[in-house]
């Protein structure tokens, strides 16, 4: 296992670490680059006009670290996020017609903490999961590659979102299951069970979106995307595709677990009848589904917490709030995903009981599911 750990760490450390190049618009009038806080001159509280709220404003000096103005020290007011001396951030700049430059804080530079958390996550997975943990990281990287270089470009080119999501999701499943758990019958069963549950979930999602007349305009991001693409994208199809992609990972979890449970039962008790194996595996599946459904709901609630607080703070009734498309969309995601989880259990379990034998379980032992 030490060789896998060393290989992974070296791969991370040898990745290109060149600084983010300064961005400059085509007209050369605006852009952003990396900067560093040299000194904080003043900190004061100012009222935001028309809101009654108060914001903290810092007057800072910063040194630009890259781009056409590299090395220049500028002074600006920061009312976005509080910065500390020595902290790196990204600074916006805008050239005015009279030749002067207006500066503002764009965002904090979070790349170093992100790299640390990534390495920590990878280290924990490899230390706990060993070779299988290393394979799971490779499959995770493969999934990101598929999403970034295949799914997103195809969607932006206007291909049918549902069809693209199903095909790309199938590819992600293939990579995730076989690269992590090996090429064996147990993995085949998990893939078949997940694929079947994805199809059923997709059908249910389509019916739900049509029945509830959801438009796909459920957030500011979708509105901006619609404007930037001149309205060429099918936002309702994107909503369906997002539901399918979002539920794949959880369905993969339940399918791999059920296949592993059946394989283990057949390995340890080869004399058990298929019906008894099915009943015992279903008991485990019920417990797993109960935990995962709760996890799914809490995950969506956690992501939407600011939105929940915003509506909770209004005087609207509960019925009017949940009728809002923003909430209705999340409710559809949660309910459809949860139904997909429930359907995946009997489907995968039945396939595993039918396909797997005792010798298949032995050959796949040690490649079972791991959280």
N, C-alpha and C positions, 0 to 999 in steps of 0.2 A: 504493500500500500504506500510505502514511503516514496516509491518511484513515481506513483501517480501524483502525489502531493507536490513533489519537487517539480515535475513536468508542468503542472498547472500554474504554480507560482511563477516559474520562469516565463511561461507563455504570457501571463499578465504583465510581468515586469518588462518584457521585451516588446510590448505593444507600443506603437508610435505614441509619443507623449508630447508632440509639438504643441505649442500654445494655440489657442483658438485665434485664427487670423481676424484682424479687424474687418468689420463689414462696412462697405461703402455702397450707397445706392448708385444706380446707373447714371444719374445726373450729377453725382459727386457732391450733393448738397447736405446729405445726412448719413449717419451711420453709427456704429458703436465699436468700442474696443475695451480691452482690459485696463483697469487702473488700480491704484492702491492708495488708501487713505494715509496722508502724511501727517495731518494735524486737524483736530476738531476745535474750531475757534469759539463756537457758541451753540447752545442748545436752548430752545424756547418752545413755548406752547402757542399755537395759533389756531383761531377758530376757522373751520372750513365754511366758506360763504354759503348761506342758504340751508345749512344742515343742522346747525347747533352743536355739531360734534367738534372736538378739539384734536388737532394733530401735532405731533412732535416734529419740529423743524431743526435740522442741524446745519450749521454753516461750516463747511469743511474745505480743506486743501487736499488735492489729490494729484498723484503723478501718473501720467498716461504711460502704459508699459508696452504698447505695440501700435502699429499703424503709422500713418503719415505724421502724427504729432507725438511720436514716441519720445519720452524724456521730458515732455512739457509738464509744468506744474500749473494747475488751474484751481480756481476758487469757485465754489457753487453751493447752492442751498439744496438740502436733501430732506424731502418730506415723504419719502417712500417707505424706507425701512431703516431702522437705526443701525449705524455702522460704528465700528471701533477703530482706533488708530492701528495701522498696520494691516487692516483687513483688505483683501482684494475684492473688487467688484467690477461690473461692466458699466461703462459710462456712455450715455448717448451724446452725440454732438450734432449740431445743426448750424450750417453756415447761412447767415442772413445776407440780403442783397447789399448791405453797406459794408460787408467784409468781416463783421464780427461773428463770434461763435457762441452759441447758447449750449450749455452743458446741463445734463440731468442724470440722476442715478437710474440705471436700467434694471439691474438685478444684482444679487450677491453671487460671487463665484463659488459654486458649491461642488466643483469637480473633485477636489481632494477628499472631502467627506464621503462623496458618492463612491469613489474608488475604494476607500477604506471599508465601507459597508459591504461593497461587492466582494472584496477579499475576505471579509469576516464571514459572510454568508457561504462563500465557496469553501472556506476552511472548515466550517462547522459541518457542512454537507459531506465533505470528503472524510473528515475524521470519524463521523458517525456512520456513514454509508459505505466507506471503503471504495472498492472498485465500482460497485453499483452506484454509489453516490457520484463518483467521477463521471460515469456514463450518463447519469441524469443531468449533470451540468452540461455535458456535450449536447444532449438532446434539447435542453433548454436553449442553448446557443443556436442550435439548428432551427428551433421554432421562431426565434427572433429574426433570423436571417430570412426565413420563409415569409414572415409577416412584412418585414421592411422591404424586401427586394421583389416579392411576388404579389402579395395581397394588396398592399397600398398602391403600387403602380397600376395594377389592373383595375382597381376601383376608380382611380383618378382618370383612367382612360375611358370610363363609362361602361365597362362590361357589367352584366347583370350582377348586382351585389349578392343576391342569395346563392346563385349558382357558383360564383367565385368563392364565396365564404365556405360553401359545402366542399368544393374541391380542395381548396387550400387547407381547410380544417381536416380533411381526410389525410392530406400529406403531413400535416403537423402530428396527427395521431400516429401515423406510420413511424415517423421519426421518434416521437416520444416513447412509444410502447416498445418497439423493437430495439432501439438503441439502448434503452434503459434496462429492459427485462430480458433481452436476448431473443434470438430467432428460434422459437419453439412453439409447440401447440398451445401452450398456456397464453402466450402473447397473441396468437392468432384468435383465440377465443375472446380475449380482452378487446382486440380490435373489432371483431365482429359485433360484440355486444355494445361497444361504444358507438360504432357506426349506426347500428340499428336504433339506438336511443336518440342519436343526433337527428336521424331522419324523422322519427316520431315527434321529437321536440320542435323541429323546424316546421312540420305541418301544423302543430298546435300553435306555434308562434304566429304563423301566417293567418290562421283563423282568428286568433285573438286580436291581432293588429287590425285586420279588416273589420271585425265585429265591433271594436271599440273606436274605429275611425281615427286611428293615430296617424299623424302626418309626418312624423320624424323630426319636426321642429321642436325638440324638447329642451334645447339648451342654447346658450349664446354661440357655442362652437359650431353647431349645425347652421345657424343663421350666417355666421361669418364664412363658413365653407360654401354655403349656397351662393353667397355674393362673389367670393373669389373664383368660383368655377362657372359663373354666369348662369346658374340654375340648371346646369347640364346633368347633375347627379340625381339619382333616384334616392331621396332621403328616407323614404319609407322602406325601400329595399336595404339601405344601409342599416336601418334600425333592426330589421330582421337578421341581416348578416352579423351585426354586433351581438345579438342574442345568441346566435349559433356559435360564434367564436368564443363568447364568454362562458358558455356552458360546457364546452368541450373538455376543459381541464378538470372540471369536477366530475364529469361523466367518466373520464379516463380513470380518475381516482377510484370510483366505485366499481368499475368494470374490472380493473386489475386486481382489486381486493377480492372480489367474488370469485374470480378465476383462481386466485391463489388459495382461497379457503377450500374450494372444491378439490383442487390438486392435493392439498395437505390432508384432507379427509380421506381421499382415495389412497394416498401414500401410507398413512398410518393405520387405516382400517379398510383394507382392500375387500373384505367380505361384506361390507355394508351395501345394501341394495341401492340402486339409483334414486328411488323415491326417498329413502331415508337420508341419503347424502344431500339431496335437494332441500329437504326440510331443515336439516341442520345448518346448511349454508344460508338459507333464507333468514334464519334467526339472527345470524351474524349481520346479514345485510340490513335487517330492520334497525338494529342498533346503529349501524354506520350511517344509514339514511337519516335517522333522527338527529344525529350530531351534525351532519353536513347541511341539512336544511336550515338548522339554526345558524350555522356558520354563514350560509349564503345570505340569509336575511340580515344578519348583523353586519356583514361586509357591505351590502348595499346601503344600510342605514349609516354606517360609518362614513362612507364616501359622500353621502348626501346630508351629513349632519348640519352644515351651515344653512342649507336650504330648508331643512326641517325646522330649525330654530327660527328662520325668517317667517315661515308660515304660522308657526306656533305663536309668534308674537303679534299676529294680526287678529282682527276681530271676526274673521270669516269662520263659518261653521266647518266641522270636520268633513261633512259630506261635500261641501263646495271645494274644500282643499284637495281631497283625493280625486275629485272630478277634473282638476287641472291636469293638462297633458303631461306636465313634468312629473307629477306623482303617478299618474296612470301608467306612464311608460315604465317607471321603476317597479310598479306593482306587477305589470305584465312580465318583466324580466324575472322577478323573484318567483312568481307562481309557475310560469312556464318552466323555468330552470328546475324548480323543486319537483314538478311532475315528471320531468325528464329523469331526474335522479331516481325517483320511485320506480319508473318503468325499466330503468337500466338493471335493477337488481334481479327481478325474475327472468328477464331476457338473458342476461349474461350467465346467470346460474344455470338455467336450462341448457344453454349451449355448452357450458363447461361439463355438466353431467353427461351430456350426450357425446361430446367429442373426446374429452380427456379420459385416459385410462391410468392405471396405477404406474406403469412404466413411464408414461408421459410426465406424471407428477414427479417421479424420481429425477428425470433428466432436467427438469426445470427447477428443482429444489435449490433454494439459495438465491433465486432471482425474483422473489415475491415482492409484494408491494411494500414500499417504505415511505413514510411521510417525511 
